[in-house]
Amino acid sequence: MKSVRATGLMMVLLFAGCFSFAQKTISEGTITYDIVVQSGNKEPQMADAIDGGTVTVYLKGALTRSDMSSALGKESTIHDSKAGNAVILKEYSGQKLMITLTRENWEEKNKQYSDIKFDLSDETITIAGYTCKKATAKLPNGKTFTVYYSPDLVVSNKEYNTTFKNLPGLAMQYEYESSTAKYKYTLSKINFEPVLASRFEYPKSGYRVMTYEENKQLKKGTGR
């Protein structure tokens, strides 16, 4: 009897070990996505300048930095999910702008994405060597959002991307449509090496600084 119990215990531990090995929790690392844009217009559109760009996400505990680089320029978002504050850095046409956000500003900015519920499917594809499952959701504007995620990779900081907070795995490929174009982001590489803390520091100079509220007023004034 003791032998049977011992064997049973070993099997439980074996399966538990296999599961913990299969599912990796990411608390630190770098994720890069390639961007493909289809505008469907013969005439060049602003969205076409984003085609061929990249999004690089840096993770370090509660800290997240997302850099989007394209022919248009560069835009970065640095967020501390523990403190709640964030900054958005924009570098376009030689102009450099820093927008500061409080926790309340951040929640307001991401409100439409915070409660997205995904319908999970058994449909799968392989991306970067990982088996990924399909999930769909409807955005508040009525458009459908499609994402393929890896259940084998889970980000410990659920606030790393508000859109994917309720997704049971790492978003490996996602796409959405605007009124003028279709955007697809596909993971091209992932690095689990430590990220320098300096990556999440705010610039001390060289940027025009304004608050989130001031930026909203500026957009209203320009109609953008």
C-alpha positions in Angstrom: 0.0 0.0 0.0 2.8 2.4 0.9 4.4 1.6 -2.4 1.2 2.5 -4.3 0.8 5.8 -2.4 4.5 6.7 -3.0 4.0 6.0 -6.7 0.9 8.1 -6.8 2.6 11.0 -5.0 5.5 10.8 -7.5 3.1 11.0 -10.4 1.3 14.1 -9.0 4.7 15.8 -8.4 5.8 14.8 -11.9 2.7 16.3 -13.6 2.9 19.4 -11.4 6.5 19.8 -12.4 5.7 19.5 -16.1 3.0 22.1 -15.9 5.1 24.6 -14.1 7.9 24.0 -16.6 5.5 24.4 -19.6 3.9 27.7 -18.4 6.5 30.5 -18.0 5.6 33.6 -15.9 7.4 36.6 -17.3 8.3 39.2 -14.7 11.2 40.7 -16.8 12.1 40.7 -20.4 11.8 42.3 -23.8 9.1 41.6 -26.4 9.2 42.9 -30.0 6.3 43.0 -32.5 6.4 43.8 -36.2 3.7 46.0 -37.7 1.9 45.4 -41.0 -0.6 47.9 -42.2 -3.1 47.5 -45.1 -4.9 50.7 -46.1 -6.5 49.5 -49.3 -5.9 52.9 -50.9 -3.8 53.5 -54.0 -2.9 57.0 -52.7 -0.4 57.0 -49.8 -2.0 57.3 -46.4 -0.5 58.4 -43.0 -1.2 54.8 -41.8 1.1 53.5 -44.5 4.1 55.2 -42.8 3.5 52.9 -39.8 3.8 49.8 -42.0 7.1 48.0 -41.4 7.4 49.6 -37.9 8.0 47.9 -34.6 6.6 47.9 -31.1 9.1 46.9 -28.4 7.8 46.2 -24.9 10.2 46.2 -21.9 9.0 44.5 -18.7 10.5 44.8 -15.2 8.2 44.0 -12.3 5.6 46.7 -12.0 7.4 48.8 -14.7 6.5 48.7 -18.4 7.9 50.7 -21.3 6.4 50.4 -24.8 8.3 51.9 -27.8 6.6 52.3 -31.2 9.0 53.2 -34.0 8.1 53.8 -37.6 8.8 56.1 -40.5 6.6 58.7 -38.8 8.8 58.9 -35.7 8.8 57.3 -32.2 6.3 57.2 -29.4 7.0 55.7 -26.0 4.8 55.0 -22.9 6.4 54.4 -19.5 4.0 53.1 -16.8 4.5 52.1 -13.2 1.5 49.9 -12.2 2.4 50.2 -8.5 2.6 54.0 -8.3 0.0 54.4 -11.0 1.7 57.3 -12.8 2.9 57.3 -16.4 4.5 59.4 -19.2 4.0 59.4 -22.9 7.0 60.6 -25.0 6.4 61.7 -28.6 9.1 62.4 -31.1 7.7 63.5 -34.5 9.0 65.9 -37.1 11.8 67.1 -34.9 9.3 67.9 -32.1 9.7 66.2 -28.7 6.7 66.2 -26.3 6.3 64.6 -22.8 2.8 64.1 -21.5 2.6 63.3 -17.7 -0.3 61.2 -16.4 -1.6 60.5 -12.9 -3.2 57.2 -11.9 -6.6 58.8 -12.6 -5.4 60.0 -16.0 -4.1 56.6 -16.9 -7.4 54.9 -15.9 -9.4 57.5 -17.9 -7.2 57.0 -21.0 -7.6 53.2 -20.9 -11.1 53.0 -19.6 -12.6 51.6 -22.9 -10.1 48.7 -22.8 -10.1 47.9 -19.1 -13.1 45.5 -19.1 -12.7 43.7 -22.4 -13.9 40.1 -22.3 -12.5 37.6 -24.7 -14.3 34.7 -26.4 -11.8 31.9 -26.4 -11.5 29.4 -29.3 -9.7 26.1 -29.9 -8.3 27.4 -33.2 -4.5 27.5 -33.1 -1.5 28.7 -35.1 2.2 28.7 -34.4 4.1 31.9 -33.8 7.7 32.2 -32.9 7.7 28.5 -32.0 4.8 28.7 -29.6 1.3 27.2 -30.1 -1.2 30.0 -29.9 -4.9 30.0 -29.4 -7.4 32.4 -30.9 -9.5 34.9 -28.9 -11.9 37.6 -30.1 -13.6 40.5 -28.3 -15.8 43.4 -29.3 -14.6 46.9 -28.5 -16.9 49.6 -27.2 -17.0 51.1 -30.7 -18.5 47.9 -32.0 -15.5 46.7 -33.9 -14.2 43.1 -33.4 -10.7 42.6 -32.0 -8.8 39.4 -32.8 -5.8 38.1 -30.9 -3.7 34.9 -30.9 -2.2 34.3 -27.5 0.2 31.7 -25.9 -1.2 30.1 -22.7 2.4 28.9 -22.1 3.6 32.5 -21.5 2.0 34.7 -18.8 3.1 38.2 -17.8 3.1 38.7 -14.0 2.2 42.4 -14.4 -1.4 42.3 -15.7 -1.3 46.0 -16.2 1.5 45.8 -18.8 -1.2 46.3 -21.5 -4.7 47.1 -20.4 -6.2 45.6 -23.5 -4.8 42.1 -22.6 -5.4 42.2 -18.9 -8.2 39.6 -19.1 -6.3 37.4 -21.7 -5.1 34.1 -20.3 -1.7 34.3 -21.9 0.7 36.5 -23.8 -0.6 38.3 -26.9 1.5 36.9 -29.8 -0.4 38.4 -32.7 -3.3 40.9 -32.7 -5.1 43.0 -35.3 -7.7 45.7 -35.4 -9.3 47.9 -38.0 -9.7 51.7 -38.0 -11.9 53.6 -40.5 -9.0 53.8 -43.0 -6.7 50.8 -42.4 -6.1 47.3 -40.9 -3.2 46.9 -38.4 -1.6 43.6 -37.5 1.1 43.2 -34.8 3.0 39.9 -34.7 5.6 38.9 -32.1 9.0 38.6 -33.8 11.2 37.9 -30.8 11.2 37.6 -27.1 14.1 38.0 -24.7 14.0 36.9 -21.1 17.2 38.7 -20.1 17.1 41.4 -17.3 16.2 44.9 -18.4 18.2 47.9 -17.2 16.3 50.1 -14.7 17.4 53.2 -16.6 15.1 52.1 -19.4 12.2 53.3 -17.3 13.6 56.7 -16.2 11.9 59.8 -17.5 14.0 62.3 -19.6 15.3 65.2 -17.6 15.4 67.7 -20.5 14.9 68.1 -24.2 11.1 67.7 -24.1 8.2 70.1 -24.0 6.3 68.9 -20.9 2.5 69.1 -20.4 -0.1 67.4 -18.3 -2.7 64.9 -19.7 -5.4 67.6 -19.2 -3.4 70.2 -21.1 -2.8 67.8 -23.9 -6.6 67.0 -24.1 -7.3 70.7 -24.4 -4.7 71.1 -27.1 -6.3 68.3 -29.1 -9.7 70.0 -28.7 -8.2 73.2 -30.0 -6.7 71.6 -33.1 -9.6 69.3 -33.7 -7.4 66.2 -33.5 
